[in-house]
Amino acid sequence: MCGSSNGLPFLRDDVCVSELLTQLWARVRAQLESARSQLTNPDDEALFLYEDLLSHNELGLALDALADVAFEQRAPGEVWQMLGGAIEAMQLEPDDSVHGGAVQKVLEQLAAAHDWRGLQRLLNEWDPIGVRPDLGGPDDEYSCLYVPLVDRLHAEAPVAEIAEFLRAEPSDHFGLDPAYSRPEVFAGRLVEWYASGAPA
């Protein structure tokens, strides 16, 4: 049986390893196939590489190939949001030595969308690690938060759940004490912003 420690799964035997991997693969595969189905041309011959990689369970490389086709097709925002979900599930980062280019491409497309620009603005104003005013940090300093936050907002997660994520993330990702950034207050602001139509 699988359990968890500090929110992370711990493995008790080979059966559990297989179970967790199967669940992850199924989730990512579903996200990739959902993204493919919403392409401007889901039957594009250029998808042959994606299909081959997916058939061999090379999910990271399949994402790379699908992102390339989506970019060429000028795919709608729903495609990029699905790809963003797959990136989050696989815990890929822009500095990944293999998939970093695809991750960056997806994040750039998401950031160009109306609600993502607004989210970027709010995160930069919140600035939990304090790099914006004094150091002039990059506009996409908090890009790792875009997908998980929009997913939670879209699912109408309660303020408390979003606040818990915002409390954990500065500690886990940036190694900082989140207390001073008042995540509960910012979570409430995010929910109000999203409910008002997610203005840029």
C-alpha positions as CSV (number, residue, x, y, z in Angstrom):
1,M,0.0,0.0,0.0
2,C,1.2,3.5,-0.8
3,G,1.5,6.2,1.8
4,S,2.9,9.7,2.1
5,S,5.4,11.7,4.1
6,N,5.3,15.5,4.1
7,G,2.9,15.4,1.1
8,L,5.2,13.2,-1.0
9,P,4.5,9.5,-1.7
10,F,6.7,6.9,-0.1
11,L,7.1,3.4,-1.5
12,R,6.8,0.2,0.4
13,D,7.3,-2.3,-2.4
14,D,7.6,-2.9,-6.1
15,V,3.8,-3.0,-6.5
16,C,3.5,0.5,-5.1
17,V,6.2,1.8,-7.4
18,S,4.3,0.3,-10.4
19,E,1.0,1.7,-9.1
20,L,2.3,5.3,-8.7
21,L,4.0,5.3,-12.1
22,T,0.9,3.9,-13.8
23,Q,-1.2,6.6,-12.2
24,L,1.3,9.3,-13.3
25,W,1.6,8.0,-16.8
26,A,-2.2,7.7,-17.2
27,R,-2.7,11.3,-16.0
28,V,0.0,12.8,-18.3
29,R,-1.1,10.7,-21.2
30,A,-4.7,11.9,-20.8
31,Q,-3.5,15.5,-20.6
32,L,-1.4,15.1,-23.8
33,E,-4.2,13.5,-25.7
34,S,-6.7,16.2,-24.5
35,A,-4.3,18.8,-25.8
36,R,-3.9,17.0,-29.1
37,S,-7.7,16.7,-29.6
38,Q,-8.0,20.5,-29.3
39,L,-5.4,21.3,-31.9
40,T,-6.5,23.3,-34.9
41,N,-5.7,20.2,-36.9
42,P,-5.6,17.1,-34.7
43,D,-4.9,14.9,-37.7
44,D,-1.8,16.8,-38.8
45,E,0.7,14.5,-40.4
46,A,3.4,16.3,-38.4
47,L,2.1,14.5,-35.3
48,F,3.7,11.2,-36.4
49,L,6.6,11.7,-34.1
50,Y,4.4,12.6,-31.1
51,E,2.3,9.4,-31.8
52,D,5.4,7.2,-32.0
53,L,6.9,8.6,-28.8
54,L,3.5,8.3,-27.0
55,S,3.2,4.7,-28.1
56,H,6.6,4.0,-26.5
57,N,5.6,5.8,-23.3
58,E,8.2,8.5,-23.9
59,L,5.9,11.1,-22.3
60,G,8.4,13.9,-21.9
61,L,9.6,13.6,-25.5
62,A,6.0,13.3,-26.7
63,L,5.3,16.6,-24.9
64,D,8.2,18.2,-26.7
65,A,6.9,17.0,-30.1
66,L,3.3,18.0,-29.4
67,A,4.4,21.5,-28.3
68,D,6.3,22.0,-31.5
69,V,3.2,21.1,-33.6
70,A,0.9,23.2,-31.4
71,F,3.3,26.2,-31.9
72,E,3.3,25.7,-35.7
73,Q,-0.5,25.5,-35.7
74,R,-0.9,28.6,-33.5
75,A,-3.0,26.4,-31.2
76,P,-5.7,27.8,-28.9
77,G,-5.1,28.5,-25.2
78,E,-6.8,25.3,-24.2
79,V,-4.0,23.3,-25.8
80,W,-1.4,25.2,-23.9
81,Q,-3.2,24.9,-20.6
82,M,-3.4,21.1,-21.0
83,L,0.3,21.0,-21.9
84,G,1.0,23.1,-18.8
85,G,-0.9,20.5,-16.7
86,A,1.3,17.8,-18.1
87,I,4.4,19.8,-17.3
88,E,3.3,20.3,-13.7
89,A,2.5,16.5,-13.4
90,M,6.0,15.6,-14.6
91,Q,7.6,18.3,-12.5
92,L,9.5,19.8,-15.5
93,E,11.3,23.1,-15.2
94,P,12.5,25.6,-17.9
95,D,16.1,24.7,-17.0
96,D,15.6,21.0,-17.6
97,S,18.5,19.8,-19.8
98,V,16.2,17.8,-22.1
99,H,12.8,19.3,-22.0
100,G,13.6,22.9,-21.0
101,G,13.0,24.3,-24.4
102,A,9.5,22.8,-24.6
103,V,8.7,24.0,-21.1
104,Q,9.7,27.5,-21.9
105,K,7.7,27.5,-25.1
106,V,4.5,26.4,-23.2
107,L,5.0,28.9,-20.4
108,E,5.5,31.7,-23.0
109,Q,2.3,30.8,-24.7
110,L,0.4,30.6,-21.4
111,A,1.9,34.0,-20.3
112,A,0.5,35.6,-23.5
113,A,-3.0,34.7,-22.6
114,H,-5.2,37.3,-21.0
115,D,-5.6,35.6,-17.6
116,W,-2.0,34.6,-17.4
117,R,-0.8,38.2,-17.9
118,G,-3.1,39.2,-15.0
119,L,-1.8,36.4,-12.8
120,Q,1.8,37.4,-13.6
121,R,1.1,41.0,-12.6
122,L,-0.5,39.9,-9.3
123,L,2.3,37.5,-8.5
124,N,4.9,40.2,-9.2
125,E,3.0,42.6,-6.9
126,W,2.9,40.0,-4.2
127,D,6.6,39.1,-4.7
128,P,7.0,36.6,-1.9
129,I,10.8,36.4,-2.3
130,G,11.3,40.1,-2.6
131,V,13.3,40.4,-5.8
132,R,11.1,42.8,-7.8
133,P,11.5,46.3,-6.2
134,D,15.1,46.3,-5.3
135,L,16.7,43.8,-7.8
136,G,14.4,44.3,-10.8
137,G,13.8,40.5,-11.2
138,P,12.4,39.1,-14.4
139,D,8.7,39.4,-15.2
140,D,8.4,35.6,-15.2
141,E,10.2,35.1,-11.9
142,Y,7.1,33.1,-10.6
143,S,6.3,31.2,-13.8
144,C,6.4,27.9,-11.8
145,L,3.2,29.0,-10.1
146,Y,1.1,29.8,-13.2
147,V,-0.2,26.4,-14.0
148,P,-0.9,25.1,-10.4
149,L,-2.6,28.3,-9.5
150,V,-4.8,28.6,-12.6
151,D,-5.7,24.9,-12.3
152,R,-6.9,25.5,-8.7
153,L,-8.8,28.7,-9.6
154,H,-10.4,27.0,-12.5
155,A,-11.5,24.2,-10.2
156,E,-12.9,26.8,-7.8
157,A,-10.7,25.6,-5.0
158,P,-11.4,27.3,-1.7
159,V,-9.2,30.2,-0.5
160,A,-7.8,28.0,2.3
161,E,-6.6,25.4,-0.2
162,I,-4.9,28.0,-2.4
163,A,-3.4,29.6,0.7
164,E,-1.9,26.3,1.8
165,F,-0.3,25.9,-1.6
166,L,1.1,29.4,-1.5
167,R,2.4,28.8,2.0
168,A,4.2,25.6,1.0
169,E,5.6,26.8,-2.3
170,P,8.0,29.6,-1.1
171,S,9.4,27.1,1.3
172,D,9.7,24.1,-1.0
173,H,10.7,25.9,-4.2
174,F,12.5,29.0,-3.0
175,G,13.6,27.8,0.4
176,L,12.0,30.8,2.2
177,D,9.8,31.3,5.3
178,P,6.4,32.2,3.8
179,A,4.9,33.7,6.9
180,Y,5.7,37.3,6.2
181,S,4.1,37.2,2.7
182,R,0.6,36.6,4.1
183,P,-0.4,33.9,1.7
184,E,-4.0,33.8,3.1
185,V,-4.6,37.4,2.1
186,F,-3.1,36.9,-1.3
187,A,-5.1,33.7,-1.9
188,G,-8.3,35.7,-1.2
189,R,-7.1,38.4,-3.7
190,L,-6.5,35.7,-6.4
191,V,-10.0,34.3,-5.9
192,E,-11.6,37.7,-6.2
193,W,-9.5,38.5,-9.3
194,Y,-10.5,35.3,-11.0
195,A,-14.2,35.7,-10.1
196,S,-14.1,39.1,-11.7
197,G,-13.1,37.7,-15.1
198,A,-9.3,37.5,-14.6
199,P,-8.5,41.0,-15.9
200,A,-5.0,41.7,-17.2
